[in-house]
Amino acid sequence: MKRNDSGILIGYNFGKERMMFLTVYKPLEASTTLRFYRAIHTRTELPPESAYYLQSLQKGYNGEKNWATYLNELPENIPILYDLQFEVNQSTIQIDALCILQNKLVLFEVKNFQGNFSVDGDKWYSPSHKEMKNPLNQIKRAEPIFHQFLKKHQLNIPFDYYLIFVHPTFILYGASHQEQLILPGQIPEFLDGLKQQTFSPQWMHTNIIDTLLTNHKNGIHLFHKPQYHFDQMEKGLFCGVCGEKMNRTHKMIFSCSGCHHPTSVNNIVLCNIQDYMTLFPERKVTTASIFEWVGGEVSANAIKKILYNNFERTGKGKSTHYIKTDK
Ligand SMILES: [Zn+2]
């Protein structure tokens, strides 16, 4: 059993029952919202306010990735789920990371702030000395909602909720000791505590994982919806990691011109189809539309095969198109 880069565990051995089943816990990936803005940004110009929002989303995501590399040091059988969203009685909460320990859950809100911040009582100040939202209030607001969530689904397990500042240059002047607040310098000690946890999975844990995954809502949060049109967007294959253009380096491999990330034809086409579906939910997915979307970088035949293998085909003849399967 191994934890890979995104924290996915595959293959699970359930104690005495020796029952193996394949499960993939929720790995860390760019949120739908981040993907939405990035998909536009890579193909056309974003207005300044959207570009700024994209930048802050990207920065937050980088912080979460940073925290994921720390959590990968935990014993490999401890389940970790990233980026969960729940709706409870019309309130929404978003949890950056959640670990399932033997007798409790541990939730994390991750911040990637950089620079010198200060706190005075309940008031927080940014490096430019402007008063800002107290980030602790975010988890204080989320706590009762998550309690309701657990109660509603009859999950009788306590939880701790932490606010983690992952960026090494983050400094908080005037901070007094607060149980829920973890500053960069405190991360190693905090992690040591988690690393000592032993975990022997029981059905209760499977039930928790199932409940979390089935109730997760993949919402998109638009802040200034930018205008964009299919015809005005640059066509081609773009990197799913950094958004730069992909170039074919081998018959079956594309490589990113920005981050040099190599990807198989299949994966990069799927990633660009996902962008297309996110940006144009009203447009049909057809071999021809995707061929145009990827700028003819991949043959129509190859696209047809990828669509056929990964989506459900519907309609006949000229109206044939593909939709997401429920799988
Ligand atoms: Zn890239």
Residues whose N, C-alpha, C, O or C-beta is under 5 A from the ligand:
A	BS01	ZN	C239 V241 C242 G243 E244 C256 G258 C259 H260 H261
